């Protein structure tokens, strides 16, 4: 994992959250390329562009205008072309309904957005490591909600 450069795509309509996310990744010791989109429509358009290099992991906000995160999750998981992409739901919600629904629709990990920058860095680092591992290990509901 240490030699891999992770291609990361964040779909989040909040500009402040996008900036904080990028700042956090700039401070953690994971080789990465971060791209962002503002909403679900942009996410799907980006993924389906002819020459797009697909991300390794998508961080997906649930509450976005135009096309919400759950709609995007379902659309991505219903397209074989995107089968190798890991999806981390990245939301302000910690509602059991949201956690259950995203798990049942194929998300790999669920992260509640923290209010602390240091915790954000730890969670993002752990999410990337978890997404990398879940390709190789048994992954179930018990380790779906990521917390530190």
C-alpha positions in Angstrom: 0.0 0.0 0.0 2.9 2.4 0.8 3.9 2.6 -2.9 0.4 3.1 -4.3 -0.9 6.5 -5.2 -4.6 6.5 -4.4 -7.0 8.3 -6.8 -9.6 9.8 -4.6 -12.8 11.5 -5.7 -15.0 13.5 -3.2 -18.6 14.3 -4.1 -19.8 17.0 -1.7 -21.9 20.1 -2.3 -20.3 22.0 0.7 -17.3 24.0 -0.5 -15.9 24.3 3.1 -16.1 20.5 3.5 -14.3 20.0 0.2 -11.5 22.4 1.2 -11.1 20.8 4.6 -11.1 17.3 3.0 -8.3 18.4 0.6 -6.3 20.0 3.5 -6.6 16.9 5.6 -5.3 14.7 2.8 -2.4 17.0 2.2 -1.3 16.4 5.8 -1.6 12.6 6.0 1.1 10.2 4.8 -0.8 8.5 1.9 0.2 9.2 -1.6 -2.9 10.5 -3.3 -4.5 12.6 -6.0 -7.7 14.2 -4.8 -10.4 15.5 -7.2 -13.8 16.9 -6.2 -17.2 17.4 -7.7 -20.0 19.6 -6.3 -23.0 17.2 -6.7 -24.3 13.8 -7.7 -24.9 14.8 -11.3 -21.3 16.0 -11.7 -20.1 12.7 -10.1 -21.9 10.5 -12.5 -21.0 12.7 -15.5 -17.3 12.5 -14.4 -17.3 8.8 -14.0 -18.9 8.2 -17.4 -16.7 10.5 -19.4 -14.9 8.6 -22.1 -11.3 9.2 -21.0 -11.7 9.4 -17.2 -9.3 7.4 -15.1 -11.5 5.9 -12.5 -10.8 6.7 -8.8 -9.8 4.0 -6.4 -12.2 5.4 -3.8 -15.1 7.8 -3.8 -16.0 9.7 -0.7 -19.7 10.3 -1.1 -21.8 12.9 0.8 -25.4 11.7 1.2 -27.2 15.1 1.2 -26.5 16.7 -2.1 -28.8 18.6 -4.5 -29.9 17.3 -7.9 -28.9 13.7 -7.2 -28.3 12.6 -3.7 -25.6 10.3 -2.5 -27.8 7.2 -2.1 -29.0 7.6 -5.7 -25.4 7.9 -6.9 -24.4 4.9 -4.8 -27.1 2.8 -6.4 -26.2 4.0 -9.9 -22.5 3.3 -9.4 -23.1 -0.2 -8.0 -25.5 -1.1 -10.9 -22.7 -0.4 -13.5 -20.2 -3.2 -13.9 -17.6 -0.7 -15.2 -17.4 0.7 -11.6 -17.2 -2.6 -9.8 -13.6 -2.0 -8.5 -14.3 1.4 -7.0 -14.5 1.5 -3.3 -17.2 3.9 -1.9 -16.9 5.6 1.5 -20.1 7.3 2.5 -19.0 10.6 4.1 -22.0 12.3 5.8 -23.1 14.5 8.7 -25.7 11.8 9.4 -25.1 8.9 11.8 -28.7 7.8 11.5 -29.1 4.0 11.6 -31.4 4.2 8.6 -28.7 5.9 6.5 -26.0 3.5 7.7 -28.1 0.4 7.0 -29.4 1.6 3.6 -25.9 2.5 2.3 -24.5 -0.8 3.5 -27.3 -2.7 1.8 -26.6 -0.8 -1.5 -22.9 -1.6 -1.6 -21.0 1.1 0.2 -17.7 -0.2 1.6 -17.4 2.1 4.7 -19.5 4.8 6.4 -17.9 7.9 8.0 -19.7 10.5 10.0 -18.0 13.8 9.3 -16.1 14.9 12.4 -15.9 18.4 13.8 -12.3 18.1 14.6 -9.5 18.4 11.9 -7.1 15.9 13.6 -9.9 13.4 13.9 -10.8 14.0 10.2 -7.2 13.2 9.2 -7.3 10.0 11.2 -10.7 8.9 9.8 -9.6 9.6 6.2 -6.4 7.7 6.6 -8.3 4.8 8.2 -10.9 4.9 5.5 -8.3 4.5 2.7 -6.6 1.7 4.6 -10.0 0.0 5.2 -11.0 0.3 1.6 -7.7 -1.2 0.5 -8.2 -4.1 2.9 -11.8 -4.8 2.2 -10.8 -6.0 -1.3 -8.8 -8.8 0.3 -10.6 -9.6 3.6 -14.1 -10.6 4.6 -16.1 -7.4 5.1 -19.3 -7.2 7.0 -21.7 -4.8 8.8 -19.8 -4.9 12.1 -16.8 -3.0 10.6 -18.8 -0.8 8.2 -19.3 2.3 10.4 -15.8 3.7 10.8 -15.0 5.4 14.1 -11.8 6.3 16.0 
